[in-house]
Amino acid sequence: MTPEELADLAHVRRARDLIDRDYAQPLDVPAMARAALMSPAHFSRKFRAAYGETPYAYLMTRRIERAKALLRQGMSVTETCFAVGCTSLGSFSSRFTEIVGETPTQYRAGDHSELDVLPSCLVMIATRPRRTPAAV
């Protein structure tokens, strides 16, 4: 890896840290790119090369990950939607269903008691949303 590529990766990591920390704030690709000191197009290309998904997809995965935790705690779907930084209940529900495979209401109503015996670090790994390639 060249010194320039290492520097780009460090900048992209800075933006990923911003997403992880501020996922509930209004974030868009230009804001993320500013954190990485890159143009939006260059940042998107570098982010996808480094992490295998677009910056927006990564942001939504973090939001859905947090939403799953809030729903397991009994928070309503609407409150969860806004708590994780989404502004449209319909878009949130659609994206949640796409990523998790069930609606937020179904997920909330599910039995998650098996997670009660696990340490929180393992719960986070076990419940992390996993994107699957779209069927062709």
Secondary structure, DSSP 4 states (H G I P E B T S, - for coil): --HHHHHHHHHHHHHHHHHHHHTTS---HHHHHHHTTS-HHHHHHHHHHHHSS-HHHHHHHHHHHHHHHHHHTT--HHHHHHHTT-S-HHHHHHHHHHHHSS-HHHHHHS--GGGGGS-HHHHHHHT-----PPP-
